[in-house]
Amino acid sequence: MAYSHILVGAGSRPTQPAIRKIGFADLRDALAKGIDDFYAMPTHAMFLCIIYPIVGFVLARLIFGYSILPLLYPLASGFALIGPVAALGLYELSRRRESGLETSAGRALDVLESSTIGAITALALLLLTIFVIWVAVAKAIYIDNFGYAAPVSFEAFLSDVFTTRPGWNLIIVGNGVGLLFAILVLAISVVSFPLLLDRDVGAAVALLTSVRAVLRNPVTMMLWGLIVAALLIVGSVPLFFGLTVVVPVLGHATWHLYRKVVEPQAAPPPTLPDPNKERRYAADFPAVLFPWAR
């Protein structure tokens, strides 16, 4: 029964959300609303995404320190493959603001107590698996062109990549294969995670709905993918710090894109924590053990 709920959600039979046809104007509007959400909740969004610059610095240190320089680009670009998971809290904040609910940073973590967390976890593991496969494939492409020897220096690595035939082949083949992985992730995740925050439909239904949305709007969704890729590149240039703005805006915009693509309908919403329930914090311990003392 638990597995059935994870796959198809609540109800005796899975619901199939209706998909709208959207255009370029809808993408602009979704981005505008994402920016508006970011202005309304900047501290929360940046708090949720400040980990990105930290991850970037740690990643660079590991690579330069352990001679796995050839994987710098695949790892950095591959984080876009698991970006939909990292943006879960941003989707939740946009959902709550849209509904007129409290939008404090702590509320972004309410998704962890949602009845759809099993389905969300299943899709997150799928994206993580795709990310690991991408890194393995990228490493194999590098080895096929340059062998197993590690670069002798950063300068030599750049020279090999940009001034030799194997390097050009690495750029063309690597980016071509990476594009296929990006299209795959876009197809299965562009609306699946927001859908699971909005309705208890299950992982299989959410994934298929996302694929249907891309098939119904192939050109518009490909443009959305290019917009996401371009903004992530721009945000990564200044030592990853730009991602503290780019990622929140894209996360909020993705929620509004979902609203435009998927028709609203009467479907069971996820079961969420009681907003009136008193929250307990680590700082309260051990006082919470002695309620008469409060």
N, C-alpha and C positions, 0 to 999 in steps of 0.2 A: 504493500500500500504506500509506503514512504517513497519507494522508487517511482511509482506511478504519479505521485504528487509532484515530484521533482521534474518529471518529463512533461506532464500535461496539465499540471496545476489543479485547482479546485474544480469540483463538478464531475459528473459522470462521463462527460464527453468533452474533448478539447474544443475550445472556441477558436475560430479563425478570424482575427481582426481584419477589417476591410482596409485596403490601401488606396490612398489618393494619388493622383497625378500632380506633381509639383514642378515648378520652373525656377529659373535663376533668381527671380524676384523673391521667391520664398527663402532661398539661401541668404540673400542680403538681409531679409527681415529677421531670420533666425540669428544671424551674427549680430545684428543691431540689438536684439533682445538679450543676447548673451552678454554684450558689452554693458547693457543697462543693469543686468543682474550683477555683474562684476562691480559696477559703481555702487550698487546698493549694498553689496556684501563683500567689499574688498578684503577686509581683515580675515574673514572666515576662509575665503577662497585661497588667499595667499598662504594662510596657515596650513591648509590641507595640502598645498602643492610645493611648499618650501623644500620638501624632501628631494625634489628634482635636482636643484643645484648641488645638494649634498651628494646625491647619487652620482652626478656627473664628475665631481671632484674625486670621489672615491674610485670611480671607474677609471679615470685617467691615471690615478696613482697606481692602481693595480696593474694597468697595462704597461705603463712605463717602467714599473718596478719588476715585473715578472715576464718581460719579453714576449708579450702576446699582443704587440702593437698592431698586427694585421687584423685583429678582431675589434679594434676601436670603432671603426665605422659601422660594421655589422651590429655591434652591441648598442651603440648610440641610436642608430636608425631603427633597430629592432624594438626599442622601448615604445615606439608608436604602435606596435602590435599588441601590447598589453595596456596601452593608454586607456581604453574603455573601462578597464577594471579600476585603474587609479582614479578615474573621474566619477566613480559611483557616488561619492559624497557630494560632488557638485550637482549631479542630476537631482539628488534628494533635496538640496538647498533650493534649486530652481522650482522643484515640485511644490515644496512647502511655501515658497514665496507666492507662487501662482495661486495657491489655495488660501492665502492669507494666514498661514500658520507661522509659528515662531521659527526664525532662521538662524539661531545661534549655532556656533561651530559644533557643539556637542550633539545637536539634532542631526547633523550629517551622518553620525554613526548609528542612527536608528535603523539603518538598513541591515545592520548585523542581527537585529532582533525580528526582522520581517519574516513572515511565513514563506517568502520566496527565496530565503537565503540559500536553501539547498540548490535550487535551480541556478541562482547567481553563481554559487561556488562551482557548479558543474561547468558552466560556460567559461568562468575564469580559468579553470584548469585546462580547458580546451585551448584557450588563447596562450596560456603558459607553455603548453606542449608545442604549439605552432612556433612560438618564440624560440624554444630550445632547438627545434628542427631547423629553423632558419639559421641560427648561429652555426650549427653543425654543417649545413650545406655551404654557408659562406666560407667556413674554414676549409672545406674540401675543394672549393673553387680556387682558393688561394694556393693550396698545396699543389693543385694540378698545374698552376702557372709558375710557381716559384719554388716548389719543393718544400722540404721540411725545415730547412735552415732558417733561423730567426734573423731579422734584419740587424745589421751591425750598428745602425744608428737611425735616428729619426730622419735625418737629412737623406741618408742612403735609401731609406724606405720610400720617401716621397719621390726621389729621383727614379727609382725602379718603377713606381706606379705610373708616373706621368710622362716618362721619356722613353719607355721601352715597349716593345710589342706585347710581351706578356702582361705588362701593366695595363695597356689599353684594353687587352682582352679581358682582364680582371674587372675593369670598370664597366665594360659593356655587358658582359655575362652576369656579373654580380648584381648590377642595378636592374637588369632584365628579370632575373630570378626574384630579386627583392620586390619588384613591382607585382609579380604574381602572388607573393605572400601577402602584400598589402591589399590587393584586390580581394583575396580570400577573406582576410580579417574584416575588411570593410563590409563585405556581403553578409557576414554572419553576426556582426556586432553593431552596425550603424544605428539600429533602433531596438535591439534585443534587450540590452540592459535597462534603458528607460522604460521599456514595456513591462519588464518584470517588477520595476518599482511602482508602476501604475496599476497593474492587473496581475492576478494570480493565475497565469496561463501556463506555466511550466517552461523548462528549458527548450524542449523540442519545438513547441509552438512559437516561442520567442525567436529562436534561430530561423525557423522557416519563414516567419513573418518578416524578418530582416532581409532574407534572401529575396522574398517576393517584392519587397519595397525597392530593392536595387534593380530587379528585373523589370519592374513597372516604370522605373525612372533611371535608366542606365546612364544617359548623358549627364543628367543633373547630379546623380550620385558620384559619378567619376569626377565631375568638377568639384564637388564637396571634398572628395578625397585629395584632390590637388591643392585645394585651399588649406586643408589640414596639414598636408606635408609641407607646403610653403611656409605657413606660420610657425610650424615646429622648427624648421630650419632657421628662420629668422630669430626665433626665441633662443635657439641653442648657440648662436654665434657669440653673444657676449658672455662667455663662460657659463652658459646654461641659466643665467639669472633671468633672462627674458622669459623663460618658461613659467615663472611665477605669475606672469600676466597672461601669456598665451594659453597655457593649459586651462586656467579657470574660464577664460572667455570661450574657448572651444567646448569645454565641458558644459557650460550653461547653454551655449548655442545648440549643442547636440540635443538637449532636452526639448528645446523649442522646435528643432527640426523634426523630432519624433512627433510632436503635437501636430505638425503640418502634414506628415506623411500618413499617420495611422488615424483612421476614423474613430471618434469617440463612440463608445457603445456600452450597454449595460453588461459589464462583466464583473465577476467578484474581485474586489480590490484585495491586496495583500493585508494580512493581519499585522498591524504595527503596534509598538509599545503604547501603553496608555499615557497620553500626554499629561494627565493629571497625577500620575503616579510619582511619589516622591523619589528623587534620585539620590543615591548614596555615592560618596566619593572616597577615595583612598585617604584623604586628609581627615575624614571623620573617624577613622579607626584609631584607637579601640573604643571611642565614645559610643559608637552605635551598639556596642554590646551592653550598654547600661542606659537604656532609654529613659529611666526615671531621673537620670542626672541632667537631662537636657531641659 
